[in-house]
Structure formats: structure tokens, C-alpha cells
Amino acid sequence: MRITYDALTFDDVLLIPAYSNVLPKETSLKSRLSRNIELNLPIVSAAMDTVTEARLAIALAQEGGIGVVHKNMTAVAQAAEVARVKRFESGVIRDPITVDPDISI
């Protein structure tokens, strides 16, 4: 027995913009990931070694989503990635490397 389904791709669908009384600033995409975790943007990254490390987790957190650090590293390395995300504060570098004005670059 062969079962077939109708399917659509992105090329099969066209969304035409129309007038709306709802303003973008009045909308909310908030959703719950768990009982205690609410996301402002319902995006969760894949826990894959080619996808999520601190850099993506930081970017998602800034937009209101969440990144899941992958398990293909040691527990110490995972903890270091999570610490990098937790330490990141609005793009401010806590201990910047600086040079004196009289040093040539």
C-alpha cells in the first residue's frame, strides 16, 4: 500500500500584504519554553556542534530566543561556553585590550 500526501514548498505559497489595524509594536511573540522560562522570540537553536556555541547563543539571547549548547565537547568546555553567554552584557567588553597613544600600530 502506498500513501501519498499533498505537500507545498515555499515556491507554492505567496503571501500578499494587506492593510491591518494591528500595529507591529502592539504584537507579542512571547511563548513558554517551560513553566519557568518565557521567551520573547520563540526561536530555539539546535544543539548541534556545527550550530550552537556561545556566539549564536549570545545572538539569540539578545533577540529574546535561547541557544542550546551542544554536547560534543567536555563538560568543562560546555561550562565555559555557558559562562561566556552569561557574562556577555549588551556587547560590552569587560576587560578590553588597550594600547597607549604613543605606541605605533
Kinemage of the C-alpha trace (Angstrom):
@kinemage 1
@onewidth
@group {chain A} dominant
@subgroup {mainchain}
@vectorlist {calphas} color= white
{ca met a 1} P 0.000 0.000 0.000
{ca arg a 2} L 1.375 3.390 -0.965
{ca ile a 3} L 0.308 6.509 0.894
{ca thr a 4} L 0.748 9.876 -0.766
{ca tyr a 5} L 0.270 13.298 0.749
{ca asp a 6} L -0.249 16.700 -0.785
{ca ala a 7} L 2.651 18.961 0.066
{ca leu a 8} L 3.654 22.552 -0.570
{ca thr a 9} L 7.021 24.235 -0.823
{ca phe a 10} L 7.887 27.904 -0.332
{ca asp a 11} L 7.566 28.447 -4.079
{ca asp a 12} L 3.947 27.212 -3.964
{ca val a 13} L 2.804 29.808 -1.432
{ca leu a 14} L 2.520 33.557 -1.936
{ca leu a 15} L 1.539 35.870 0.893
{ca ile a 16} L 0.153 39.170 -0.306
{ca pro a 17} L 0.479 42.077 2.148
{ca ala a 18} L -2.767 43.730 3.160
{ca tyr a 19} L -3.875 46.532 5.449
{ca ser a 20} L -4.152 45.676 9.127
{ca asn a 21} L -5.376 47.592 12.152
{ca val a 22} L -2.773 45.800 14.271
{ca leu a 23} L 0.487 47.713 14.534
{ca pro a 24} L 3.762 45.761 14.740
{ca lys a 25} L 4.612 47.363 18.096
{ca glu a 26} L 1.325 46.033 19.508
{ca thr a 27} L 2.154 42.398 18.757
{ca ser a 28} L 3.840 39.916 21.047
{ca leu a 29} L 5.611 36.703 20.088
{ca lys a 30} L 6.216 35.644 23.693
{ca ser a 31} L 5.938 31.935 24.327
{ca arg a 32} L 6.789 29.499 27.110
{ca leu a 33} L 9.662 27.061 26.750
{ca ser a 34} L 8.934 25.624 30.197
{ca arg a 35} L 6.976 26.546 33.291
{ca asn a 36} L 9.744 28.927 34.392
{ca ile a 37} L 11.241 30.054 31.078
{ca glu a 38} L 9.454 32.546 28.848
{ca leu a 39} L 10.980 33.555 25.516
{ca asn a 40} L 10.345 36.910 23.863
{ca leu a 41} L 11.089 35.315 20.499
{ca pro a 42} L 10.081 31.671 20.008
{ca ile a 43} L 13.373 30.521 18.488
{ca val a 44} L 15.483 27.717 19.963
{ca ser a 45} L 18.730 26.737 18.253
{ca ala a 46} L 19.665 23.148 17.523
{ca ala a 47} L 22.101 21.519 19.949
{ca met a 48} L 24.481 20.600 17.112
{ca asp a 49} L 28.241 21.149 17.089
{ca thr a 50} L 28.040 22.948 13.747
{ca val a 51} L 25.269 25.234 15.006
{ca thr a 52} L 25.312 26.347 18.630
{ca glu a 53} L 28.204 27.582 20.685
{ca ala a 54} L 28.490 30.792 22.700
{ca arg a 55} L 28.420 33.137 19.702
{ca leu a 56} L 24.997 32.001 18.447
{ca ala a 57} L 23.604 31.604 21.967
{ca ile a 58} L 24.541 35.235 22.689
{ca ala a 59} L 22.926 36.468 19.469
{ca leu a 60} L 19.720 34.536 20.168
{ca ala a 61} L 19.588 35.748 23.770
{ca gln a 62} L 19.904 39.356 22.611
{ca glu a 63} L 16.837 38.880 20.400
{ca gly a 64} L 14.824 37.017 23.031
{ca gly a 65} L 15.433 33.402 21.981
{ca ile a 66} L 17.607 30.695 23.502
{ca gly a 67} L 20.592 28.669 22.347
{ca val a 68} L 21.225 25.080 23.418
{ca val a 69} L 24.972 24.415 23.650
{ca his a 70} L 25.880 21.077 22.053
{ca lys a 71} L 27.257 18.057 23.927
{ca asn a 72} L 30.172 17.215 21.618
{ca met a 73} L 32.692 18.773 23.986
{ca thr a 74} L 33.843 18.137 27.516
{ca ala a 75} L 31.722 19.231 30.457
{ca val a 76} L 34.355 21.852 31.257
{ca ala a 77} L 34.182 23.237 27.709
{ca gln a 78} L 30.365 23.268 27.860
{ca ala a 79} L 30.509 25.178 31.137
{ca ala a 80} L 32.951 27.653 29.566
{ca glu a 81} L 30.572 28.254 26.633
{ca val a 82} L 27.654 28.830 29.005
{ca ala a 83} L 29.802 31.157 31.125
{ca arg a 84} L 30.677 33.210 28.020
{ca val a 85} L 26.964 33.614 27.282
{ca lys a 86} L 26.116 34.507 30.879
{ca arg a 87} L 28.988 37.042 31.117
{ca phe a 88} L 28.048 38.796 27.903
{ca glu a 89} L 26.364 42.090 28.737
{ca ser a 90} L 24.920 44.126 25.881
{ca gly a 91} L 28.056 43.783 23.800
{ca val a 92} L 30.226 45.497 26.409
{ca ile a 93} L 33.732 44.074 26.715
{ca arg a 94} L 34.604 43.938 30.408
{ca asp a 95} L 38.397 43.812 30.099
{ca pro a 96} L 39.337 45.387 26.764
{ca ile a 97} L 42.892 45.195 25.469
{ca thr a 98} L 44.116 48.754 25.000
{ca val a 99} L 47.254 50.499 23.779
{ca asp a 100} L 48.860 53.776 24.817
{ca pro a 101} L 48.616 56.792 22.483
{ca asp a 102} L 52.385 56.832 21.886
{ca ile a 103} L 52.567 53.198 20.670
{ca ser a 104} L 52.612 52.718 16.899
{ca ile a 105} L 50.320 50.117 15.452
